[in-house]
Amino acid sequence: MIITPSHRLARYAVLPVAALAVAGTALATTGVAGAGTLPTDGPTIAMTITNATDSPIVLQGSSNPYGQWISAPRGFVAPHTTEIVTAHNTDPNGVGVDVTYAMPGGAHAVFAANNYRGASSLDGTRITGTPGAYGINPTLDTGYPNMNAGYILVGHA
């Protein structure tokens, strides 16, 4: 087959479209969780936890004493991946949860979310153990009744 300039143009025109499709899919899967698809009979929490480190993190514990997990935390989160944890409570006053992961070197990352009427916060989110090696960049995107929070775990060189 003889490759003409129009064949070359068609081939190069397809590459940017394919790259945009892949990038759009990746962006959609790493966005902040939406609590809009969760139950509507009480407050909800959607936590998007991103492990932006080069090491896996391992679940050490989680607490949801007054509610139910809809999507409980996974046993481990691989490097450079994201998980979405969701919780719900039928008590109209609110719900609070925390998830703790262990990291290399003895550090622990605690991701906390408190979704109470008039007082949504990420208070309690912290690094314990060797805090200088890691950090958490939390964001509170929406509050009561449908809280959306994002957490990016980073390593410090």
Secondary structure, 3 states (H helix, E strand, C coil): CCCCHHHHHHHHHHHHHHHHHHHHHHHHHHCCCCHHHCCCCCCEEEEEEEECCCCCEEEEEEECCCCEEEECCCCEECCCEEEEEEEECCCCCEEEEEEEEECHHHCEEEEEEEEECCCCECCCCEEECCHHHEEEEEEEEECCCEEEEEEEEEECC
